[in-house]
Structure formats: C-alpha cells, structure tokens
Amino acid sequence: MILVVGATGQLGTALVRKLSRSGRPVRAFVRPTARYQHLQGPGVELAFGDLRSAESVAAACREVTTVLATASAVVPRSGDTFAQIDDQGYRHLVDASSRNGVSRFVFVSVPVTPHDDQVPTFRHKRAVERLLQASGLGYTIVRADFFMDDWLALIGSSIPLRGAESHTLERPFWFSRVFMRMVGHLVERRGIALVPGRGTTRHAFIALDDVAEFMIRSIDAPNARNAIWEVGGPEILSWDEAVAVFARVLGRSIRAVHQPPGVFRAALTALMPLSPPAANLMGLNYIGATVDTLYDARALARSLGIELSSLETFLRARIQP
C-alpha cells in the first residue's frame, strides 16, 4: 500500500491520480473537512486524519510500504502553521513510518539556497531532510526546482492554473487570494508580467506532473534508496526568457515589469511578526529573484523513462480549447 500525505493538494492529487491509473493500491490521507471528493475512485482508499494528530497518522500508516509526502504549510489552510505541519506533523509521520516498517519514504523538498534559514518553507524542508536521514528509514528526497504550475501563475497569468483540480494558489489563504485577484490575469489581459528581480536569474522550471513522475519512479529505482534527487525541467531559463515563451505561445508582446529584490526582502522582515505565511511567500519571491537553481535532471529522467515537459509544451497544453 502506498500512502500519499497531502493528498488533497496540487502535487498530492497528481500522485493519487497517477497511482490509481497504474493500478497500484493507494491510500490518500485527507482531513474530514477537506474537499477530497475528486480523489475518490477505483483503487483509492481514503484515510481520514490530520498530521497534527499522532493517532490518526499512526492509523494511516498501518500496512503501508511506501509514503509519498507532499504536505506543506506554504499556502496554509485555516489554522495551519509551519510548526504544526512542517515540524510536528512530519515528526508524527516519520515516527509512525518507522514503527510500521515503511520501506521507502519519498519526500518532496526544495533547492538548497544561501537563504534557507530566513524563509520558513526552506528552513523546515531542510529540517525534515535531516530528520529523515537520521531516522533509519529508506528515504528519497526529491529536491524539485520551481514548479511551472505555481511560479508562472505568480508573474500574473491564469494559464498555469487551468485544468488544475486542487491548485495551491486557490486555497482560502487571504494573502494569496488577494494577490491573485489583483494580478492573476495581467499577462493575458494587459500584456504585463511581474518578474522578480532583474529577470536574469535562471531556473530549471519543472511541470508538477513531472515531479510526481520522479516521486513515483523513485519507489522502485535502486539508485533512489537513501538518495537526494535534484530535479528540474528540460531547459534552464531566465525569468525574461520565460516571459518570451509566454509571448510566443500567446502570439503577442508581453512587457516584463521587474520588481526589485529588496522589496521582497523588506516585506519578508515586515510581515514575519504579523503573518509568517505571507512573509514566507515574500521570501520565496526573494529567492526566486536572487538565486539561480540550475538542476539538470535530463539524464536521470531518461534513465527512468520520463519525458520532461518544456515550458512551451506546458503552456500550449493549457491554452487549448
């Protein structure tokens, strides 16, 4: 049995879908109050609980051989905090996995940057990595580069959100909701893209579906046991080059409006006492504006039979009628 934690989230939903389609038994760990109906189907068992409850986590882990962990408070649901989900919750999950004899624990993480300690998501991801490495569990840490599905929506486009059943940016978190209402259609309606930094920082933008494939293929891959996989898409692009791909796909000119990194850093500091999740999003933008993430996973993808999606392929698939 494969347990997907964070199953109602964007990546979790993709994992459950792919596993059920391939005929592998999958258990989706969901909150009773969450919208989980889209996960129901042949081969999918629902386990109700909450990472904050050690008892429900232990119950969900019974008879499980593999855990695929995607849960995060990066865009929080009501009442969630980083301490509850990314710290205490993962301690519950790792402990229950150890006691139930889980043979492989696959954890999705983020790139290593010089600013990890300053940004909650990055700081907690590093802490969970260390927890796993010391746990005695067989683990795979998948450090994924920037998701096309999220980051290319944040520059002001609704295109990456199209067709998503459970998109992270559509959670009822006030800050992300307000932000997306203000800028969510700038690219399509006004030909403007809000680019973090000078536009020259480069990333191996990766489609979320491809991250899900890496996680699933790691279950049986011998070279994935007790390994860290750094995965990205098939091309490394600057922000300005990504905007140029948008322009080519839409057949119109798009002007990149560059946002100074110092604005994000100041907002990170100012918002932290008021709203750590909002401060975290500013910190993510600061990293995106200032740190290159150059993960070349093409050889690994070929060895696993994964065909990586280019940014142009990703966008064109979402603008089809």
N, C-alpha and C positions, 0 to 999 in steps of 0.2 A: 504494500500500500504506500502511495506517495501522498504526503501531506503538504498542501500549499497554504502557507501562512501569509495573510494579507490578500486573501483570495478575491475579495470584492474590489480591490484596487486595480489600477490600469494594467500593471505587469502581471499581477496575480490572476486576473481574468484571462489574459492571453495564455498563461501556463495551464490553467484548468481546461480551456478550450482545446489546446493542442494535445494535452494528455488524453482527454476523453475521446477525441477524434482518432487517436492512435490505438485506442483500446486498452490503455493502461489504467488500472484502478487508481482513482484519485479521490482524496478526501479534502474538501475545502473548509478551512477554518474561518468561520464567519460570526459576526456579532448577531444576536437575535434581532436587534433593532436596525441592522443594515439592510440595504437593498441587495438581496442575494438571488432574486428570482431568475436573473439571467444566467446563473450558473447551473441551474437545475437541468438535468438531462441524463441520458444513459451513461452508466459508469461513474457518475459523480455522487459521492456521499457527502452530506453536509454534517459538519461538527460545529455545534454552537458553543460560543465561549468568547473569551477576551484575553489578550495577552497579559492584562493586569491581574487576572485570576490564575494563580498557580494550579488550582484544582482543575479548571477547565482545560488548561494547556496540557496537563498530565493525561487527562481523559482523551484528548485529541491525538496524543502521540502513541496510544496503545496500538500494537500490531503494525506500526509504521516502520518501513525500512529506509525511507528517504524523506527528508524535509527540504522543501524549497521555500526559502524565507525571503519575502519581499516587503514586509510591513515596515512602515516608517511614519514618523510624525511630521514629515517635511511640509505637507499641507494638511494640517490636523483636522480630524473630526471633532465634534463637540466634546470638550472635556479632556482631550488628549494632551499630554505634554511629552517632551523629549525624555524626561526622567522616567515616566511611566511606560512608554512604548520602547524606545531605543535603548534604555538601560535596564530597568527592572523587568520589562516584558521579555527581552531577549535572554536575560538570566533565567527566567522561568522556562523558556523554550529550550535552551541549551541543557539545563538540568534535567528536564523531562526527557529529552532526546537521549541523554546518557543513560538514564535509569531504564529506558525502554529498549535499549540496544539498537538504536538507529545506526545504520551502517554508513550513510552519507548525508551530510548536512551541507546544502548549497545555499550560499548567502550572497545576495547582490549588494555590491558596495560601490564606492565612488573612486575617482582617481586620487592619487596622492598629490598634495599641493603644499607649498610653504605656509599656507594659511589655515591648515586643518584645525588648529586649536581655537581659532577665532570664530569659526562658523559651526553652529550646533550639529547640523547633519554630518559634516565631515568629521567632527570630533567624535561623535557617537559611533559612526561607522568604523573608525579606527579602533575604538574600544571593543566593539563586537568582534572585529577581526582577531584582536589579542585574546579575547575570551574563548573563541573557537580554537585558536591554535594551542591554547593551554588545556583544552577540555578532554583530550584523548579521543574525541570523535574523528571519524574520517570526514574531512571537510573539503569543499571547493569554494574559494572566494572569487566571485566574478566582479572585478572592478570594471564597471561599464563607463564608457565615455558619455558625452552629453546626448540625451535622448532627443532625436528629431521631434518626437511627438510633443515634447514639453517646451524645449528651448526655442523652437522655431514658431511656436504659438506666442511665446512671451515677447517676441520682437514686434508683435502686432498683427497676427494672422489667425483666422479661424480655420484655415485649411488643414493644419495638422490635427485638429480636433475632430474632423469629420469622420463619422463611422465608428467612433470610439464608444463602447458601451459603458465604460466607467472611467472617465478621464480624471486624472489627479486635479487638474486646474478647475474642474467643475464641482469639487467638493464645497460644502457650505462654510467655507472659511472666509471671513469678511474681507481680508486684505486681498486675496487672490480674486475674489468675486468682483470687488470694486475695480481692481486693476484691469481685469479682462473686459469689464463693461466699458471702461474708458478707452482702451487701446486695441481691443480684440479684433477689429476689422480695418485697422489703418492701412495695411498693405493692400487689401483688395479695393477699398473704397477711395483711399486718398493717395495711394502710391507712396506711402511713407513706411519705413522700417526703423524701429527704435533699436539701435545697435549698441550693446555695451562696450564701452571703451572706444579706442581709435579705429576699430574694425579690422585690425591686423592680427589679433590673437587668433590662434588656429586650434581647431578641434577635429577629432575624428567622429563627427556626428553619426550616431547609430540609431537605426529604427528599433523601437521597443520590441517588435516581433522577433528581430534578430537576437536581442538579448535573451528573450525567452527560449529561443532555439539553443543558444550556448548553454543555458542552465539545464535544459532537458538532456542535451547530448552529454553533458558532464557526468550524468548519473552513471553511465556505463563505460565512460572513457577511462582506461587505465592511467593515463597521464594526468587525470584530473584529481586523483586522490591526494589530499594534503597539498594542494596546489593553489596558486593565485593566478587566475587568468585575467589579463588586461585586454579588454575587447573594445573595438571601435568599428566604425563603418569602413567601406572600401576606399574612401578618399579623405584626405585631410584638407579642410577648407578654413579660410579665414571667415570672419563674420561678413565682410564685404563680398567675398566670393559666394557665400551662401545667399546673400541678397541678390546677387547677379543670377543665381539659379532660379530664384523666385521670379525675377523679371523675365527670364527666358521662358519659363513654364506658362506664365500668365500673358506673355506677349505684350508687355507694357513696361514703361520705365518706372523704376522704383528708387526713391531717394533715401539713402541711409542717413539717419539723424544720429550722430554719435553722442553718447551720454558719458560724461567724464567719470572715470572710476572713483574719483574722490567723493562724488555724490553718494555712491553706493556704500563706500566705507563710512562716511559720516552718518548715513541712515542706519547702518548696522549698529553703530555705537548708540545713537539716539533712541532707537526703537527697542533695544535689548531690555531695558527695565520695564517698558510698557507692554510689549508683545514680542516675546522671543521668537515665535514662528514668523512674524513679519520681518523682524531683524534678520532671521535666518535667510529669508528669500533675498534680502538685500545683500547678504554675504555671498550667497550663491552667484548673484549677478557680478559682484566684485571679483570673484574667482574667474568667472567666465570672461570678464573684461581684461584680466591681467595675466592669467596663467595659461600657457599652451598645454593642451592634453593631446598627445600625439601617439595614441595607441594604434599600432598597425597589427591587426588580427587577421590579415588576409590568409596567411599560411595556415594558421590554426583553423580558420573557417573551412578552407579547402580540405584539410585533413578530416574534418567532421562532416563534410558534405553539406555545408551551409552556404547558400548563395546570398551574399550580403546585398542589401538594397542601397543604391546610391540615393543621394538627396533628390535628384531629378526624378528617379523612378518612384520614390516615396510620395513626392508632391503630385505627380501626374496621376497616381492611383487614387488620390483623394479629391481631385477636381473632375473626375469622370462623372457624367450624369447618372 
